[in-house]
């Protein structure tokens, strides 16, 4: 996931840190964090769509292999032989998608934690 650089906030891996010097900067940093949270949420939704598609694709492939195994006879053998030479599209890597989902969840949690910390400091300073 490639994100644009921000003025007050740095995100390295799943760590989120904010450097502000005044309350006005803190308010801008909160807006920046909320915007970044929306971006990460959009990325997460795209990953969820990929995961659903990969699960459907896997289920279809398993169902097709079961149906091919059940068929008997000359025509079924011919169709099985033809399927051996057909180029199969690779399945999505579900483990990688789930790992990326876990990382995006962690980043969103850390962004929420930063927002709460900044809001708490703003309340104490007023």
NORVEN-V413902 format. One record per helix or strand. SS is the DSSP state (h for helix, s for strand). FROM is the first residue (numbers start at 1). LEN is the number of residues. If there is no record, write none. Layout:
ss=SS from=FROM len=LEN
ss=SS from=FROM len=LEN
This chain:
ss=s from=9 len=4
ss=s from=15 len=4
ss=h from=23 len=48
ss=h from=74 len=12
ss=h from=94 len=32
